[in-house]
Amino acid sequence: MQMKQVTGNGAWHFCAGLWNVVILFSILANVMVQSQESFKITGKSKIAILSSEPLTWTKARDFCQAMGRSLYAPQSKDRLLFAPKNIWVDVRRSCSNLGKWFDSTGREVTKIIERWWTKSQPDDVDEEENCVNIEENTRKLNDAHCRLLMYAACV
């Protein structure tokens, strides 16, 4: 499998990859590279890896951690530009406090993600939507059942 890395000057670099990965690329502030395989945000420069297969939220988190990375977590200054697939993010609802959302470090992110929600979200259908994903079409957050299959974006 080959992976591509995008640099700030728009050059593509190809390298052999050993991970179960679709693409390796650079996410730079205000740089938009047109590609159907890219996940782009504005904000801090990052390297992101997308899983080649959809996973449950827990398996997506484990996939990223196995590479020494974590699921992408929305930051207050980020603005999502493009998402090629429905992507899990590092946000879960607290079981003991259903009105609050936390990342995997235990940091509360309820206020940070407030502006990211899709209209009418979070809706907690069946009181079981405790994980969060970025929707491909809206590029906004949606609460979802953690057992659904979506892609991991590891940063």
N, C-alpha and C positions, 0 to 999 in steps of 0.2 A: 504494500500500500504506500502511496506517496502522500506527503503532506505539503501544503503550500504555506509560506509565510509572506505576509504583505508588510512592506516597510513604509515609512512615512513618505518616501518619494514615489510610491506606487509600483515599485519593482516587486516581482514575484520571485521567490526562491523555492526550489524544490529540494526535498530531502527524503531519504528513506525513513519510514516510521515503523516502530514495533508495536505501538499501541493500537487498540481498536478505536480508531479516530477517523473522523471525516476530514477535518482540516485544522491546521494550525495557522493562526493569523494574528496580526497585531491590530489592536484597537487603539486608535490615536484620537486625541481631541480634534474634533471638526474635520477629520479625514474620512471621506466617504469613497469606498472602493466598490464599484458595482459588481456584485457577484451573487449568484443564487445560493452560495454556500457560506455566506458571511453573517456574523452576528455582530452588530456594531452599536456602540454607544458613544456619546461625547463624555468627556471627563478624563480621569487619569489614564495614562497609557497602560494597556494590559495585553497579555497574550492569553487567548482563550482557546480551549480545545472543546470541540463538540463530539459527543458520542456518536458512533455510526448507527446505533440502534436505540429505539426508545426503551426507557427503563422506568421502574417505579421510583418515587422520590427517594426512598432509602437506598436503592441500588445506584441511583444517580449520584447521591452524596458519597457513597462508598467508592464508586468509580473515580470520582475526582480525588478523594482522599488517598486512594492507592497510588496516585501520581504526585502526591504532596501538594495538591491543590484543593480548592473548595468550589462549591457551586457559586455561580455569580450571584451577588447580593446587590440589589439596587442601592445606590448612594444618593444623597440629597441633591448633588450637583449633576448627576448623570441624566442623560436624555436618550432614550432608546431610538435609534434611527432605523434599524431593520432587524427583523428576526426571521430566519428561513423556516423555522418550525416552532411548534409549541415547546417551550423550554422551561424546565424546572428552575426555580431560583432558591437561594438559601434563606427561605422564610417559612416558618411554621407557626401555627397557633399554639398557644400554651394550653395544655389540658386543664390546668387549674384556674386559668384566667382567660376565658374564651374571647374577651374583647381585646386581647393584646397579641401582638405578633413579635417573634424573636428570630434572630439568626442562630446558626449552630454554635456560636460562642456564648449564647445566653444574653446577648445585647438586645434590648427591646428596640424594635424598628418601626413600631406602629406609626409614629409621626413622620418618619422618613419616607415610608411608602404610601402615605395618605394620598398624595397627588397622582400616584401611579395606577390606581384601581380603574378597571373598566367600569363604565356606568352600571349602576345597580349591583356592584360588587363591593365587599364580599357578601355573598348571600347565604353561605353555609347550608346548602341543600342537604336535607336529611340529617343535619347536625353532624356531618362527617367530613366536611371539606376543611381539612386542617393544614393542607399544604398549598403552596402558591406557585403558579406558573405564569410565564409571559405568553400571551396569545399571539400567534403568528399574524393574524389579520389586523388586530387592533394595536399591537405592540404595547399593551397595557397588562396590568396584573389581574389575575383571576384566582379565586380560591377553588381548590379541586380536591377530589379524593386522592389520598397519597398513593393508592395502589394503581392508579391510572398509569399508562405508559406514555412518557414524553422524553425528550432529549435532554442530556446534561450539557451545560455550558460551564466548563471548568476554568477558573482563573487563578 
